[in-house]
């Protein structure tokens, strides 16, 4: 599958790329982000099959207070899985959907306006799934273990979240 490019923003400060050396580091990135979420935050994840989208979401769930005994798995066939945590975490996978009306049928608009957080894999298959503010994450495979994660904040909350996430991650990983 060809690599998709992130939408272009006017300000490169709204983007951040970090390399993950392992599955554990990808989850640690997710955990760091999950600790920062507020109600109605949204993250759209893209990348090839096996790139690590669900791995990242597993880390987000831990950072968001989802019980570590809870199995966070890809919702490819269920489309939506919700997990209780500090805030409800709604994990969606749009791979098998074709049109926005199918999202409406599962209550997507209500999820966006709820007190939870939405993490949407394959969001780019249905462009209308993207709200006015949030984070985009594109995960690219470098080799068997390493991944390149490119985050883009859009809208006021998305840009603020990206800045806080970048600062928190860099502080946590000072050498």
Helices and strands as residue ranges (DSSP letters): G 12-14, E 15-20, H 23-34, E 42-47, H 53-63, E 80-83, E 89-93, H 100-105, H 108-112, E 117-121, G 123-125, G 127-129, E 134-141, E 147-154, H 155-172
